C-alpha cells in the first residue's frame, strides 16, 4: 500500500507541467537509480535534518501564537506540527531501515527506503507551506455598543399579550352513538 502511495505521488508529480522560469526552492534530488546506496543514505540524513529544522520553525511559531493567545492560529499550527512530527518520525525510521539496507548491501531495499523518504520529504514541504498559511484571529477592536429604540406612534397602545375577548370553545361532539 505504501509503495502504491509512493507510485501515486510520483505519477502525479510527473504529470504536472513545470514552467521553465520557475526555480525550485530546494534543488531537485537526483533519481534514486543514479545514486549509490551511500549517497542515498547521506542525502536522507540531510533530509531528516531539514525536516527537523522545519518542525522547529513551526514549533516556534506555535509558541508565539500561544503567547499571543491566538486560538485559531494555535489550533492550525498545532495540527500541522502534529502531522509534521509523524512524517519526521516515519522518515527517521526509514533512515534507520536505509542504514540497515546499506550495511547489508541490499540495493533494492535501499532504493525503496529512499523513495519513501523522498515522499515524506515532499509531504513535509507541503505541510510547511500549509502552516505558513495559518491565519490568526481578527484583531480588530469593537467599540462600545449602543442601542437606540424608536417606537412608531401608529402602533396601538394596547397590551398584545392579553386578548380582548377570550375565545371559549364548546366541548367536542361525541363520535360514538352510545354513551
ABEGO torsion letter per residue (X at the ends): XAAAAAAAAAAAAAABBBBAABBBABBBBBBAAABBAAAAAAAAAAAAAAAAAAAAAAAAAAAAAAAAGBAAAAAAAAAAAAAAAAAAAAAAAAAAAAAAAAAAGBAAAAAAAAAAAAAAAAAAAAAAAAAAABBBBBABBBBBBBBBBBBBAABBABBAABBABBBBBBBBBBABABX
